[in-house]
Amino acid sequence: MLTHVLADGYVPPGTHDIFPPPIFDSIEWLDKAVLLVGLAVVIVVAFYYAAVRRPAMVPSRIQFTGELIYDFVRNGIGRDIIGSRDFQTFVPLLVTLFSFILVNNIFEVTPFISFPPMSHIAFPMTMALIVLVVYNVAGMRHQGVIGYFKNTMFIPGVPWPVYIILAPVELLTILFIRPFTLTLRLFANMFAGHIVLLVFITGADYMLFGIANPALKAAGLLTGAVAIVMTFFELFVAIFQAYIFALLTALYIGGSVSEEGH
């Protein structure tokens, strides 16, 4: 990444690394992030198509991997969180969200890509809005419109004066706070992780190849080693954030389809 090594010294990572220019000047919205999101869609669709195209009693590696991911999300997230009565309806959504976010997050540590599309807040926000619609519609279908908002806003066993504060807070929670925190959690983790990783990588690059000071070159080796460790840590974060997003989605759906509303 010698673009960060200029004649006047080291240029730290910044917004130019998060917001790349358009691929074509005539199409302003088509940048690297949009292209990678489209690529992630193709990868997810192609992967699951290949996994189920020719199912066999002795599964191939791709079939085994697909079944492993599906069973993990279906049983470990969907059934355990939503409950055995209602979970099956939402398994396709949970598998899709987990797989799509996972692929996009792994792009951050993929050689020659090294960019997480989820560091653009618009993408996590779009998925959070989908989740918002799903759990609210599911709650209203299971409990009725009045019953859903009543059970959500007026929790049984609470002294009635508390409802003056609690009821609007609960309403704000299901309409705004949940999608906001879903968005912010995924966006902030991928944005911050990408910047930190770039600091170590470009810093090592600058100290090793941009200056002649032997002491700083030795420091560059250490910084490069830290960058490798950080890369594996970011891989863990990529997987964990996909899991957390799917888990919270299931948690919100599970709360909305229960009669208690929580």
N, C-alpha and C positions, 0 to 999 in steps of 0.2 A: 504494500500500500504506500508506494512512494509519492502518491499525490499529497501526502501529509508532510513531505520533506521538501521544503522550499529553500531558496537562497537565503531568506531572512530568518530561517529557523523553523522550529516545529510548529505545525498548525494543528491544534487539538480538534478532536471530533466535535461536530456541531449539527445544526439543523440541515446543513447541506448533505449530511450522511443519512438523515432520516427522511428528508423530502427531496428525492432525486429529481432531476429535470425530466420533462416529457421525452418519451422515446422518439416521437415525431413532433416537430414544431407545430404542425397543422392540427394535431390532436392533443390538446393540453391535458386532458384527463388520463391519457394512457401513459402511465409511468411504470417504473419497476414494480411498485407495490401492487398495482392493478394487474399487471402481467403475471405476477407470482400467485395472486389469488386465483386467477383463471387457471393457471397451471395446477394449483392445488385441487381445484374441482376436477380437472381431467385425471389427476393421479388417483384421487379417491374413487371416482367412478370406475376407472380402469382396474384398479386393485380389486374392488369387490366383484366386478364382473368376472374377472379372471378367477377369483376365489370360488365362485358358485357356478361357473359355466359348465364344468364337468365334475360334479361331486362324486367322490369315490369312498368306499368303505375304508380304504387305506389312503388318507388324504395326502395330496402333494404339499410341498412346503407353503405355497401361497394359500392353499385351502386351509391348512392347519393354522396359519397366521391369521387369516380372516375369521375363522371360527373362534380362535383364541380371543381376539379383540371383541368380537360380537358377544361371546359368552361373558367376558369380563364386564362389559358395559351393561348387558341385559340383566345379569344376575347380581353382580357386585354393586351396580349403581341403581338400575331401574327397579328390580324386585326388592332389594334390601331397603331402598329409600322410599319409593312410592307405595310399595305394598303389593302383595300377590294378587289382589283383586283388580287393580286398575293399571298396573305397570305396562302391560303388553302394548297398549295403544301408543305409548310414548317411546318405546324402544327405538323405532326408526329415527326419531328426532335426536335422541341421546347419542346413538351410534354416529349419526351424521355430524353432529356438533363436535363430538370428541375427535373423530377422524379428521375432519376439516381443520380444526384448530391445531391438532397435533402436526399435521403436514406443514401448515403455515409456520408454526413455531420452529420446527426442525430446519426450515430454510435458513434460520439465523446461523446455524453451525454447519451448513452444507458448503463444501468448498466451491468456489467460483460463484456462489450466490450471496452468502453471508449477509442476509437481510431478512428481518422478521416483518411481514406485512402487518401483523397485529400491533406494531408500534405506531400505526396510523389509526387514530381513535375511531374513525368512521367505520372500520370493519368490526371491531368488538361492539360498537354501539348498534350496528345493524343486527347482529346476532342477539344482543340483549333485548332489542325491541321485539324480535320474533318470539323470544322466550316470554316477554311481558304479555304478548297477545295470547300465547298458548296457555299459560297457567291461569290467566284471568278468564278466558273462555271456558277452559276445563272446569274451573271452580263454579262458574255460573251454570254450566250444563249439569253438574252433579248436585248442586245445592239450590239452584234457582237464583235469579239475579238478586232478589231481596235477601234470600237466605245467605248467599255468599258474602255480601257486604255486611250483613248483620253479624254473622259469625266471625268475620274478620275484625270488624271495628269494635264490637261489644263482647269482649271476652267474658265468659261466665265466671262468677265468683268475685268480680271486682266491684268495690264500692261505687255507687253511681256517680258521685262527684268526680271520681277519677276519669270517667268517660269524657269529660269536657276536654281533657288534654289527650287522653289515650286514643279516642276514636279518630280524631284528625291525624294523629301520628301514624296510626295503623293504616289509614287510607293513603297517606303519603308514602308509606312503606311499600305497599303493593303496586302503586302507580308510578312512583318516581325513584325511591331510594334503592329498591332491588335492582332495577335495570341500570341505575347509575353506578352502583358498586360492582355489578358484573362487568360493566364496561371498563371502569377505572382499574379494577384488579388486573385484568388481562393486559390492558394497554400499558399501565405503568410498569408492570413487571417486564414486559418485552422491550419497552422503550428504554428503561433504565439499564436492563441487562445488556442491550445492544451497545449503548454508549460506553458502559464500563468495559465491555469486551474490546471495543474499538480503542479505548484509551491504552490498554495494555498492548494490543497488537501494533498499533501505530507508534506507540512509544518505543517498543522494542525495535521496530523497523528503523526508526530515526536514530536511536543510539547505536545500532549495529552498522548501519549503512550510510547515515547522514553526517556523521562526525568522525574525527580521527582520534579522539581522546581514548586511550586504552582503558582507563578506569570506567568511563561511561559505556564502553563496549562490553566490559564485564557485567555492568549493571543491566545492559541490554539483554544479555544471556539470561539473567535472573528474571527480568521482566517477561522475556519470551516463555520461560518455563511457567510463570504465573499465568500467562495468557493461555497456555495449553490446559492448565488446571481449570481456569475459568471457562474454557470451552466445554469441558465435560460437565461442569456445574450448570452451565446454561442449557445443556442438553437435558439435564434433570429438571430444570425449571420449565423447559418447553413441554415435557411430558406431564409434569405436575400441574401446570396451569390448564392444560387441556382437560385433565381429570377434574380439577376443581370447578371449572366452568360447567362440565356435565353434571357433576355432583350437586352443585347449587341449583342447577336447573331442575333436577329430579327432586330436590328438597322443596323448592317452591311449588312444583306441580303436586307433590305429595301433600303439602299443606293445603292447597286449594281444593283438592278432591276429597279431603276429609271433612266430616260434618262439623268438626270443631273449628275449622279454618286455620289451624296451626299445626 
